Amino acid sequence: MGRGVRRDSSQIRQDLQEEIQRKLDLSRELTDEEVERLIDEEILAFSSQSYLLLAEKLRLQRELFNGIRRLDLLQELIEDKEVTEIMVNGPRDIFVEKRGHLYRWHKEFSSKEKLEDVVQQIVSFCNRSISKANPIADARLADGSRVNIVLDPVALNGPVITIRRFPEHPIRIAQLVEWNSVTREAADFLRQVVIAGYNIFVSGGTGSGKTTFLNALSEFIPPGERIITIEDNAELQLKRAENLVTLEARGANLEGEHEITIRDLIRTALRMRPNRILVGEVRGAEAIDMLQAMNTGHDGSLSTGHANSPRDMLSRLETMVLMGMDLPLAAIRRQIASGVDLIVHLGRLRDGSRRVLEIAELDGIREGEILLRPLFAFEEEGEEDRIVRGSLKKREELLHTDKLMAAGMGRS
């Protein structure tokens, strides 16, 4: 093609990528350096026929490498530290969350097929599979980001990808205090009860920061304890733990076999001499296994669950136990009341901020109902420049201090 003829930049990239992929040696695993060298050669050959500015060459180099070895145009968002969520609603509609607000992204995939290639790249990384016969999958990226994928015919507007980003370095309680997500007084209280081995459920709605908060709480676990984490997709980052075992559930293969569930992993974990068990999220029948672990000497165990309030978390736990075992409701409530000590409830306010809204203590059963005592509760104090003002206020003292006393920490 002569120098005077120019093509659309996306067409140039597509043509170059097709040519590079045609020349790739698929008989062996190529290194990133080899792929970069081939990309440079093709850009050089093209620029000898059609002039390219240096900025265009560098952009093409980056985009071609991302398209071949990374997640195509999504890689740019993955590398943007301000992006906390990526939502792909088919090839044309991409939205991102930054600083608690959603924005439409200006870029789009060149075709549905290109987006499907990215989908297969994501699931292959963590040995998952997805197809029209099995169109829903959960996966994770190399950086630990959580991914949910839905294909057609379930998703009518094409492949849907939702990526929940996590910070490169785990958020610690000190940062949450600085961001007003929790008060220093409440953080100090939580430090004490985690050290003392209170069993805690972190509840909240979608996107309220449950996994982040669970990870932050884990920094209070004393060194030397054996910790086992159990998750659908490994997301927890317990950087300070030395004696740590990380377990991840596995879905069934294409034949519907070899599934390993959260329930299987909790039962296995009990044979691994854990001091504490951390379950990333309890969603179903595994709730009974988690409660049994809490009731059989594994004090200090932590987990999360979807709920709209601490009371709703209790109702959800009852329902989840019934999914796995046919027990009288009274027996289930006794299991919950004796196993769970505290519920920390998180919420996302209208300004996008994530806050601890309540810390409640379970106080046994009265007249067939589990009693909840609010130890801390969020009190809103108005709004200024669209920022919700308020803080977590102390309501009651911890009633059951036996674990604190046993840990030599006196009364809370």
C-alpha positions in Angstrom: 0.0 0.0 0.0 1.4 3.4 -1.0 2.4 6.1 1.5 -0.5 8.4 0.4 -3.2 5.9 1.4 -4.3 5.9 5.1 -6.5 3.4 6.8 -8.5 3.7 10.0 -6.3 3.1 13.0 -8.5 0.2 14.3 -8.3 -1.4 10.8 -4.5 -1.0 10.9 -4.4 -2.7 14.2 -6.7 -5.5 13.2 -4.7 -6.2 10.0 -1.4 -6.2 11.9 -2.8 -8.5 14.6 -4.1 -11.0 12.1 -0.7 -11.0 10.3 1.2 -11.5 13.6 -1.1 -14.3 14.8 -0.6 -16.0 11.4 3.2 -15.9 12.0 3.1 -17.1 15.6 4.8 -20.4 16.2 1.9 -22.3 17.9 4.0 -25.5 18.3 5.7 -24.1 21.4 5.1 -21.6 24.2 6.5 -18.2 23.1 7.9 -15.8 25.6 6.6 -12.2 25.9 9.9 -11.0 24.5 9.5 -13.1 21.4 6.0 -11.8 20.8 7.2 -8.2 21.3 9.9 -8.7 18.8 7.5 -10.0 16.2 5.2 -7.1 16.9 8.1 -4.6 16.4 9.0 -6.3 13.1 5.5 -6.0 11.8 5.1 -2.4 12.8 8.5 -1.6 11.2 7.4 -3.3 8.0 4.1 -1.4 7.9 5.7 1.9 8.7 8.1 1.5 5.8 5.0 1.5 3.5 2.7 3.9 5.4 4.2 6.6 7.6 3.5 6.4 11.3 4.3 8.9 14.0 6.3 7.6 17.0 3.3 8.0 19.3 1.3 5.9 16.9 3.9 3.2 16.8 4.1 3.0 20.6 0.3 2.9 20.9 0.1 0.1 18.3 2.9 -1.8 20.1 1.0 -1.6 23.4 -2.4 -2.5 21.9 -1.1 -5.4 19.8 0.7 -6.9 22.8 -2.5 -6.6 24.9 -4.6 -8.1 22.2 -2.3 -11.1 21.8 -1.0 -11.7 25.3 -3.3 -9.9 27.6 -7.0 -9.0 27.8 -7.1 -6.8 24.7 -8.5 -3.3 25.3 -9.6 -4.3 28.8 -5.9 -4.5 29.8 -5.8 -0.7 29.9 -8.6 -0.7 32.5 -7.0 -3.5 34.5 -3.8 -1.4 34.8 -5.7 1.7 35.9 -5.4 1.8 39.7 -8.5 4.1 40.0 -10.8 1.6 38.3 -12.6 -0.6 40.9 -15.1 -2.3 38.7 -15.3 -3.1 34.9 -18.7 -3.9 33.3 -18.8 -5.2 29.7 -22.3 -5.5 28.4 -21.5 -7.0 25.0 -18.9 -5.7 22.6 -20.2 -2.1 22.3 -21.1 -1.1 25.9 -18.3 -0.9 28.5 -18.7 0.8 31.9 -16.2 1.5 34.6 -16.5 2.5 38.3 -14.1 5.1 39.6 -14.3 6.7 43.0 -17.7 5.2 43.6 -19.3 6.5 40.3 -20.1 4.7 37.0 -18.9 6.0 33.7 -19.3 4.8 30.1 -15.9 4.1 28.6 -15.2 5.5 25.2 -13.7 2.3 23.7 -15.4 -0.8 22.4 -14.5 -4.2 21.0 -14.2 -4.6 17.3 -16.5 -7.6 17.2 -18.4 -10.1 19.3 -15.8 -12.7 18.3 -13.0 -10.6 19.7 -14.8 -10.3 23.0 -15.4 -14.1 23.1 -11.7 -14.6 22.6 -11.1 -12.5 25.7 -13.6 -14.5 27.6 -11.8 -17.8 26.8 -8.5 -16.2 27.7 -9.9 -15.3 31.2 -11.4 -18.7 32.0 -8.4 -20.7 30.7 -6.1 -18.9 33.2 -7.9 -20.5 36.2 -8.8 -23.8 34.5 -12.5 -23.0 34.2 -14.7 -23.6 31.2 -17.6 -21.7 29.6 -19.7 -22.4 26.5 -23.2 -22.1 25.2 -24.0 -25.3 27.0 -22.5 -24.0 30.2 -22.9 -20.2 29.8 -22.1 -18.9 33.3 -18.7 -18.9 35.0 -16.8 -17.3 37.9 -13.1 -16.8 37.5 -10.3 -14.6 38.6 -7.4 -12.7 36.9 -3.7 -13.0 37.7 -3.9 -10.0 40.0 -6.7 -11.6 42.0 -9.6 -9.6 40.5 -13.0 -11.4 40.7 -14.7 -12.1 37.3 -18.2 -13.2 36.5 -19.0 -14.1 32.9 -22.3 -14.8 31.2 -22.6 -15.9 27.5 -25.5 -16.1 25.1 -28.2 -17.5 25.0 -28.5 -16.3 28.6 -27.0 -12.9 27.9 -29.0 -11.5 25.0 -26.7 -8.6 24.2 -23.6 -10.7 23.8 -20.9 -11.8 26.3 -21.2 -10.0 29.7 -18.1 -9.6 31.8 -18.1 -8.1 35.3 -14.7 -7.6 36.9 -14.3 -6.6 40.5 -10.9 -5.0 41.0 -8.9 -5.3 44.3 -6.1 -3.0 45.3 -2.6 -4.2 44.6 -1.8 -3.9 48.3 -4.5 -5.1 50.8 -6.4 -2.3 52.5 -5.7 -2.2 56.2 -7.8 -1.1 59.1 -5.7 2.1 59.5 -6.7 3.1 56.0 -10.4 2.4 56.6 -10.2 4.6 59.7 -8.6 7.3 57.6 -11.4 7.1 55.0 -14.0 7.3 57.8 -15.3 3.8 56.9 -14.9 2.9 60.6 -14.1 4.9 63.7 -10.9 4.4 65.7 -12.9 3.3 68.7 -14.7 0.6 66.7 -11.5 -0.5 65.1 -9.8 -0.9 68.5 -12.8 -2.9 69.7 -12.6 -5.2 66.6 -8.9 -5.7 67.1 -9.6 -6.9 70.6 -12.3 -9.4 69.7 -10.4 -10.8 66.7 -7.3 -11.4 68.9 -9.5 -13.0 71.6 -11.1 -15.4 69.1 -14.7 -14.2 68.7 -16.5 -15.7 65.7 -17.5 -12.9 63.4 -19.8 -12.6 60.3 -19.3 -9.6 58.0 -22.6 -8.8 56.3 -23.6 -6.3 53.6 -25.0 -5.9 50.2 -23.2 -6.3 46.9 -20.3 -4.0 46.6 -20.4 -2.9 50.2 -16.7 -4.0 50.8 -17.2 -7.3 52.7 -14.1 -9.1 51.3 -12.0 -6.0 51.8 -13.1 -5.7 55.4 -12.7 -9.4 56.1 -9.1 -9.1 54.8 -8.5 -6.0 57.0 -9.8 -7.8 60.1 -7.4 -10.7 59.4 -4.5 -8.5 60.1 -5.4 -8.7 63.8 -5.0 -12.5 63.9 -2.0 -13.2 66.1 1.1 -14.5 64.4 1.8 -18.2 64.7 -1.8 -19.3 64.3 -2.7 -21.8 61.5 -5.2 -20.1 59.2 -7.1 -21.9 56.4 -9.0 -19.7 53.9 -11.8 -21.2 51.8 -13.2 -19.3 48.8 -15.0 -19.8 45.5 -12.3 -17.7 43.9 -9.2 -16.9 45.9 -9.3 -13.2 46.7 -8.2 -12.8 50.3 -4.6 -11.5 50.7 -3.3 -12.4 54.2 0.1 -11.0 53.7 1.2 -11.2 57.3 0.1 -14.8 57.9 2.9 -17.3 58.1 1.1 -20.6 58.6 -1.5 -20.1 55.9 -3.4 -22.6 53.7 -5.4 -21.3 50.8 -8.2 -23.5 49.4 -10.3 -22.7 46.3 -13.5 -24.5 45.2 -13.7 -26.0 41.7 -16.7 -26.3 39.4 -17.7 -29.5 37.6 -16.0 -30.3 34.3 -17.9 -30.5 31.0 -19.2 -34.0 32.0 -20.6 -32.6 35.3 -18.0 -34.4 37.3 -15.2 -33.7 39.8 -16.8 -30.6 41.4 -15.3 -29.6 44.8 -17.6 -27.4 46.8 -17.1 -25.0 49.7 -18.8 -27.7 51.9 -16.1 -30.2 50.8 -13.4 -27.8 51.6 -14.7 -26.9 55.1 -14.9 -30.5 56.0 -11.4 -31.1 54.7 -10.1 -28.0 56.5 -11.3 -29.4 59.8 -8.8 -32.3 59.4 -5.9 -29.9 58.8 -5.6 -28.7 62.4 -6.7 -25.1 61.8 -6.7 -22.5 64.5 -9.1 -20.4 62.5 -11.1 -20.9 59.3 -11.9 -18.0 57.0 -14.7 -18.6 54.5 -14.7 -15.8 51.9 -18.5 -16.0 51.5 -21.2 -18.3 52.7 -24.0 -18.6 50.1 -25.8 -21.9 50.7 -25.7 -25.2 52.4 -22.1 -24.7 53.5 -23.5 -22.5 56.3 -24.2 -25.5 58.5 -20.5 -26.7 58.1 -19.3 -23.2 59.0 -21.5 -23.1 62.1 -20.4 -26.6 63.1 -16.7 -25.4 62.8 -17.5 -22.4 65.0 -19.1 -24.6 67.5 -16.3 -27.2 67.7 -13.4 -25.2 69.0 -12.3 -23.2 66.0 -12.8 -19.9 67.7 -11.9 -16.7 65.8 -13.3 -18.0 62.6 -14.5 -15.3 60.1 -16.9 -15.3 57.1 -19.1 -13.0 55.1 -22.6 -13.1 53.7 -25.1 -11.1 51.7 -27.7 -9.4 53.9 -29.4 -6.0 54.3 -28.9 -5.9 58.1 -27.6 -8.0 61.0 -31.1 -9.3 61.6 -31.4 -10.2 57.9 -28.0 -12.0 58.1 -29.5 -14.2 60.8 -32.5 -15.0 58.7 -30.3 -15.7 55.7 -28.2 -18.1 57.8 -31.3 -20.0 58.9 -32.4 -20.3 55.3 -28.9 -21.5 54.1 -28.7 -24.1 56.9 -32.1 -25.5 55.8 -30.8 -25.8 52.2 -28.3 -28.3 53.5 -30.0 -30.1 56.4 -33.6 -30.7 57.5 -33.4 -29.4 61.1 -36.1 -27.8 63.3 -35.8 -24.0 63.2 -35.2 -23.9 67.0 -32.2 -26.2 66.6 -30.8 -24.0 63.8 -31.1 -20.9 65.9 -29.3 -22.6 68.8 -26.5 -23.4 66.5 -26.3 -19.8 65.2 -26.6 -18.3 68.7 -23.8 -20.5 70.1 -21.5 -20.3 67.1 -21.6 -16.7 66.0 -20.5 -14.0 68.5 -20.7 -10.8 66.4 -22.1 -9.5 63.1 -20.3 -6.5 61.5 -22.7 -5.0 58.9 -21.4 -2.8 56.1 -23.3 -0.6 53.7 -22.7 1.6 50.7 -24.2 5.1 51.2 -25.7 7.2 48.5 -22.5 9.1 48.0 -20.7 5.9 47.0 -18.8 5.6 50.3 -18.6 2.2 52.1 -19.1 2.4 55.8 -19.5 0.1 58.8 -23.2 0.7 59.7 -23.5 -1.6 62.7 -21.7 -4.0 65.0 -24.1 -6.3 66.8 -23.6 -8.9 69.5 -25.6 -12.1 69.6 -27.1 -12.5 73.0 -28.6 -15.9 73.2 -32.3 -16.9 72.5 -35.4 -15.4 74.1 -38.8 -16.7 73.3 -37.5 -18.5 70.3 -35.8 -15.5 68.7 -32.0 -14.7 68.6 -31.4 -11.5 70.5 -29.1 -8.8 68.9 -27.5 -6.1 70.9 -26.2 -3.1 68.9 -22.8 -2.3 70.2 -22.1 0.4 67.5 -24.4 2.0 65.1 -23.9 4.6 62.3 -25.6 7.9 62.8 -26.0 10.2 59.9 -25.4 13.9 60.6 -26.4 15.4 57.2 -24.9 15.9 53.8 -22.3 18.5 52.6 -21.2 18.8 49.0 -23.0 15.5 48.3 -20.8 13.8 50.9 -22.8 12.0 53.7 -21.6 13.1 57.1 -21.9 10.8 60.1 -20.0 8.3 62.2 -20.2 5.0 64.1 -21.5 5.7 67.6 -21.1 3.4 70.6 -24.4 2.1 71.9 -23.7 -0.7 74.4 -20.9 -2.5 76.1 -19.9 -6.0 75.0 -21.9 -8.4 77.3 -20.2 -11.7 76.7 -16.6 -11.0 77.7 -15.5 -14.6 78.5 -13.2 -14.8 75.5 -11.6 -11.5 76.2 -11.0 -12.6 79.8 -9.5 -15.9 78.7 -7.2 -14.0 76.3 -6.0 -11.8 79.3 -7.5 -8.7 77.8 -9.9 -7.7 80.6 -13.2 -6.2 79.9 -13.9 -4.5 76.6 
